[in-house]
Amino acid sequence: MTQPLLSLTSLTKAYPGVIANSDVSLKIAPGEVHALLGENGAGKSTLVKMIYGLVKPDSGQMQMNGQPFAPAEPSAARTAGVGMVFQHFSLFDAMSVAENIALGMENAPKLGALSAQISAVSEEYGLPLSPDRIVGDLSAGERQRVEIIRCLLQNPKLLIMDEPTSVLTPQEVEILFKTLRKLSAEGTAILYISHKLEEIRTLCDTATVLRLGKVVGHCTPRETTTREMAELMVGKLLQTPTRAGQQAGDVVLSLTGLRAPAPNAFGMALKDISLELRAGEVLGIGGVAGNGQDELLAALSGERPVPRGMVHFKGEDIGPLGPTARRERGLLTAPEERMGHAAAPDMSLTENAMLTGAVREGLDKGGFLDWPAATRFAQSIIDKFDVRTPGTHVAARSLSGGNLQKFVIGREVMQRPEVFVVNQPTWGVDASAAAAIRQALLDLAKNGAALIVISQDLDELMEISDRFAALNEGRLSEPRPAQGITVEEIGLLMGGAHGMEVAHV
C-alpha cells in the first residue's frame, strides 16, 4: 500500500467554550482528490488551518511523507509542499497579476522572469492568464487562476481548495476540474472543501465527513448519493424545499432602463436594465461575480439612489428614496457581504437586529430604542433559523460565517417583506441550512411576496426560481421561464451570449 502523503492522527483543537476539532484522524495519498465535508461549524476550517500552519493543534500529530509535520506558520507549510487557495481571494486590484503573485512568494524572481513562468504554467495547466493584466480588470474566474498559479509555481505536493467553484460559470468549473485532474495524475494530492455535493461526486476519490468537530464517517463519493452525503453531514434526514405552485399576481416592482455609473474604478456600471416582478414569483438572477450584482442590489435597496422613472414599487417612483423609506414601504434587501455590510461586526445580535428591523418591527418609540423588544426580535430570529450562538448579547463577528448568514437572512424574512432582494442567500452555508433558507424564501413567495434571488449557485436558482435572467457586464438578459433551461444555456447567458447564440445550443 502506498505511503500516505499526509497523515493526521488524533488532532484536537479547542477554543474558549467550543471544541473545534476532537480526535480527528485522516490520511491522504499522493494524487488523491480527498473531499472534506461537514456542515457549518463542523471544524473544516480549523482543520485545514492546522495543516497550513495558521493554527497550532492542542494535541495530536501530523506527518508529511512519514516525517513529523508541525508548521509554525504558512511559510513553513508552503516550504513543506502545502499550497492553499482560499475561498476569499487575497489580491490587490490595482496591481498586475505578476505583481500579486510576487507578493505571495518567499523568494520571488525578477518580474520579467516571473512573468515568463506565469505564462508557461498557465498554458501547461489550461489556465490562460496574462501576467501583465491588472487584477481589478479580471473576472472572478480569472482571479481564482491567479491564486492557483501562485500555488503551482511553488510545486505543491498537497493543494487545499476551499469552496473553489462558488464564483465560476459551469464552463469555468470544467476548466478548473481539468486542471485538478491533471495535477492529480501528476501526483499532487488535493484536499477539496465544497458544499456542492454533485461536484464532490464528480471530482473526488474519497471523502471524510466531520460533524461537531469529530470524524463521523468516510465514503466514496461516486458510490454515494448527494442526499446520503448531506444526511451523513447533518446526522438527520434532509428536507427538500417544496414549491407551492401558485400563480403570479400583480406587478409590484418594475425597472425601466435602469442605469447607474460604476461606484469606483473596479466596479460595474448598470446598463439599461428593465424587468417586471410580480407578487408571488421568484426571479433568479445568475452571473459570475463582479458583473453588477452588488450594484444592482444597491440600486434596489436605495443605498445608491437612481434618477426618477427607473424604479417603481407598487406604482410609486422610488428612485430617489433611501433605504429606510424603501424598507418602510416593504422593499427589503440582503447584500452578499454579510460581515461589515449586512451586519456590523462588533455590534451584538440585538443591535444588528435593530439596525434593519427598527422601522418594520416598531423597535423605536418616540425616538427611543426599545431594547427589550429588539432582544425578543433577535431571539426569535435565532430560534426560527437555528442560529448556533450563546445568545443575543454576542458580537456578530463571533458567529461562524454560515450562522451569521442564517441570522442576516432570518432578520429580513421575519419582517414580512412585500419585495425581497437577496444576493447569495446560501453563501458558505451547509446543505441543511441552505435547504432551510431556500424553504423560507419559497414560503415568502407562497405568502405573496415577490423575490429577486441573485446567486452564483445555479442549482439553487433552478430549484427555487420561476424565471431566470443573467447579469453580464452590467446588462441583464431577458428573463425567461426557469423550467426547461439547461445548464449550458445558463453558462452562455452568464458569459454574455444572448438571443440566437443561446437559442441554437
C-alpha positions, 0 to 999 in steps of 0.5 A: 500500500502506498505511503500516505502523503499526509497523515493526521492522527488524533488532532484536537483543537479547542477554543474558549467554550467550543471544541473545534476539532476532537480526535480527528484522524485522516490520511491522504495519498499522493494524487488523491482528490480527498473531499472534506465535508461537514456542515457549518461549524463542523471544524473544516476550517480549523482543520485545514488551518492546522495543516497550513500552519495558521493554527497550532493543534492542542494535541495530536500529530501530523506527518508529511511523507512519514516525517513529523509535520508541525508548521509554525506558520504558512511559510513553513507549510508552503516550504513543506509542499502545502499550497492553499487557495482560499475561498476569499481571494487575497489580491490587490486590484490595482496591481498586475497579476505578476505583481500579486503573485510576487507578493505571495512568494518567499523568494520571488524572481525578477518580474520579467522572469516571473512573468515568463513562468506565469505564462508557461504554467498557465498554458501547461495547466489550461489556465490562460492568464496574462501576467501583465493584466491588472487584477481589478480588470479580471473576472472572478474566474480569472482571479481564482487562476491567479491564486492557483498559479501562485500555488503551482509555481511553488510545486505543491505536493498537497493543494487545499481548495476551499469552496473553489467553484462558488464564483465560476460559470459551469464552463469555468468549473470544467476548466478548473476540474481539468486542471485538478485532474491533471495535477492529480495524475501528476501526483499532487494530492488535493484536499477539496472543501465544497458544499456542492455535493454533485461536484464532490461526486464528480471530482473526488476519490474519497471523502471524510465527513466531520460533524461537531468537530469529530470524524463521523464517517468516510465514503466514496463519493461516486458510490454515494448519493448527494442526499446520503452525503448531506444526511451523513453531514447533518446526522438527520434526514434532509428536507427538500424545499417544496414549491407551492405552485401558485400563480403570479399576481400583480406587478409590484416592482418594475425597472425601466432602463435602469442605469447607474455609473460604476461606484469606483474604478473596479466596479460595474456600471448598470446598463439599461436594465428593465424587468417586471416582478410580480407578487408571488414569483421568484426571479433568479438572477445568475452571473459570475461575480463582479458583473453588477450584482452588488450594484444592482442590489444597491440600486434596489435597496436605495443605498445608491439612489437612481434618477426618477422613472427607473424604479417603481414599487407598487406604482410609486417612483422610488428612485430617489428614496433611501433605504429606510423609506424603501424598507418602510414601504416593504422593499427589503434587501440582503447584500452578499457581504454579510460581515461589515455590510449586512451586519456590523461586526462588533455590534451584538445580535440585538443591535444588528437586529435593530439596525434593519428591523427598527422601522418594520418591527416598531423597535423605536418609540418616540425616538427611543430604542426599545431594547427589550423588544429588539432582544425578543426580535433577535431571539426569535430570529435565532430560534426560527433559523437555528442560529448556533450562538450563546445568545443575543448579547454576542458580537456578530463577528463571533458567529461562524460565517454560515450562522451569521448568514442564517441570522442576516437572512432570518432578520429580513424574512421575519419582517414580512417583506412585500419585495425581497432582494437577496444576493447569495442567500446560501453563501458558505452555508451547509446543505441543511441550512441552505435547504432551510433558507431556500424553504423560507424564501419559497414560503415568502413567495407562497405568502405573496411576496415577490423575490429577486434571488441573485446567486452564483449557485445555479442549482439553487436558482433552478430549484427555487426560481420561476424565471431566470435572467443573467447579469453580464457586464452590467446588462441583464438578459431577458428573463425567461421561464426557469423550467426547461433551461439547461445548464449550458444555456445558463453558462452562455447567458452568464458569459454574455451570449444572448438571443440566437447564440443561446437559442441554437445550443 
